Amino acid sequence: MLGRIREACGRSRAARRTDTTTGTETGSGERARSRYLFEATAACVSAGVDDDRDRMDEAADRGSPEALSFGVNELTCRAVIALARERDESPRDVVRALLGLPAA
């Protein structure tokens, strides 16, 4: 499933990068970029889960493949941590269970 999401997010019809710097201060520009990246990642992942090809293509146009890959990785880590806390298990056990692997 993650492979399909990464593939969908990695494709960009125009293969263009989008500049999201909106602030004049270094800090505000970085915050704007991070927020924009995570919004694009959220759109890409939710479209992938819904298997909505049009929304996946639209989301892929909102950032570079490298940036979206970073966003998907960050989302994956946060989701695994949240599930591990909820289940009172180690992140390693949660990941193995999600991937259908035997317990280590």
Backbone torsions as a table, in degrees:
resi	resn	phi	psi	omega
1	MET	NA	-46.4	178.8
2	LEU	-62.4	-34.4	177.7
3	GLY	-61.7	-41.6	178.5
4	ARG	-65.8	-40.0	179.8
5	ILE	-66.2	-45.7	178.9
6	ARG	-61.6	-41.5	179.3
7	GLU	-62.1	-45.3	-178.8
8	ALA	-65.8	-42.5	-179.4
9	CYS	-71.4	-31.1	-177.6
10	GLY	-71.9	-24.0	179.8
11	ARG	-79.6	136.0	175.4
12	SER	-134.4	121.8	-177.3
13	ARG	-54.2	-43.4	-178.5
14	ALA	-97.2	-8.4	-178.1
15	ALA	48.7	48.5	-178.3
16	ARG	-113.9	158.4	175.2
17	ARG	-100.3	146.4	179.6
18	THR	-114.1	128.8	177.6
19	ASP	-85.7	124.2	-176.3
20	THR	-113.8	11.3	-179.5
21	THR	-69.6	117.3	-178.2
22	THR	-116.2	-22.5	-177.4
23	GLY	-97.8	160.5	178.7
24	THR	-89.5	-24.1	177.7
25	GLU	-83.4	149.1	-179.5
26	THR	-58.6	-45.7	-177.4
27	GLY	-63.6	-44.1	-177.4
28	SER	-69.5	-33.7	176.6
29	GLY	-65.2	-40.6	178.2
30	GLU	-65.2	-42.9	178.9
31	ARG	-63.4	-41.3	179.5
32	ALA	-63.3	-42.8	179.3
33	ARG	-62.6	-44.9	-179.6
34	SER	-63.3	-45.5	-179.1
35	ARG	-63.2	-43.4	-179.8
36	TYR	-63.2	-42.7	179.5
37	LEU	-61.2	-46.0	-178.0
38	PHE	-70.6	-31.3	174.7
39	GLU	-66.3	-42.5	177.9
40	ALA	-64.2	-40.8	178.4
41	THR	-63.5	-44.4	179.5
42	ALA	-60.7	-41.7	179.1
43	ALA	-64.9	-41.4	-178.6
44	CYS	-66.2	-46.3	-177.6
45	VAL	-68.5	-44.1	-179.5
46	SER	-65.3	-35.7	175.8
47	ALA	-65.9	-38.0	178.0
48	GLY	-65.0	-39.9	178.3
49	VAL	-65.0	-39.4	179.0
50	ASP	-80.0	-5.4	-177.3
51	ASP	55.5	43.2	179.9
52	ASP	-100.9	96.0	-174.6
53	ARG	-59.2	-40.8	-178.8
54	ASP	-63.5	-45.4	178.5
55	ARG	-67.0	-34.3	177.0
56	MET	-64.0	-43.7	178.8
57	ASP	-64.5	-41.2	178.6
58	GLU	-62.8	-44.2	179.3
59	ALA	-65.2	-37.7	179.8
60	ALA	-64.8	-27.3	178.2
61	ASP	-75.3	-11.1	-175.1
62	ARG	-88.2	-2.6	179.0
63	GLY	-166.5	165.6	178.8
64	SER	-71.4	155.0	177.5
65	PRO	-57.2	-37.2	-179.7
66	GLU	-66.2	-43.6	-179.6
67	ALA	-65.4	-43.9	179.2
68	LEU	-65.6	-35.7	177.0
69	SER	-63.5	-42.2	175.7
70	PHE	-60.5	-44.6	180.0
71	GLY	-62.2	-41.6	178.5
72	VAL	-65.1	-41.2	178.0
73	ASN	-62.2	-44.9	179.4
74	GLU	-63.1	-42.3	177.8
75	LEU	-62.7	-42.8	179.1
76	THR	-60.2	-46.7	-180.0
77	CYS	-61.6	-44.9	-179.3
78	ARG	-65.5	-39.0	179.8
79	ALA	-66.2	-42.2	179.2
80	VAL	-64.4	-42.0	178.5
81	ILE	-62.3	-44.4	179.4
82	ALA	-62.8	-43.6	178.3
83	LEU	-65.1	-40.0	-179.9
84	ALA	-62.8	-42.3	178.1
85	ARG	-65.5	-43.2	-179.3
86	GLU	-62.7	-39.7	-177.8
87	ARG	-88.8	-8.0	-175.7
88	ASP	57.0	47.3	178.1
89	GLU	-128.2	169.2	176.5
90	SER	-77.9	150.5	176.2
91	PRO	-55.8	-35.9	179.1
92	ARG	-60.6	-44.8	179.4
93	ASP	-65.1	-38.7	179.4
94	VAL	-64.2	-46.9	-179.5
95	VAL	-61.0	-45.2	-179.6
96	ARG	-62.4	-40.0	178.7
97	ALA	-65.8	-42.4	179.8
98	LEU	-63.9	-33.7	179.8
99	LEU	-87.9	-2.2	179.3
100	GLY	74.5	25.9	179.4
101	LEU	-93.1	151.5	177.6
102	PRO	-67.5	153.7	178.6
103	ALA	-61.7	141.1	-178.4
104	ALA	-86.9	NA	NA
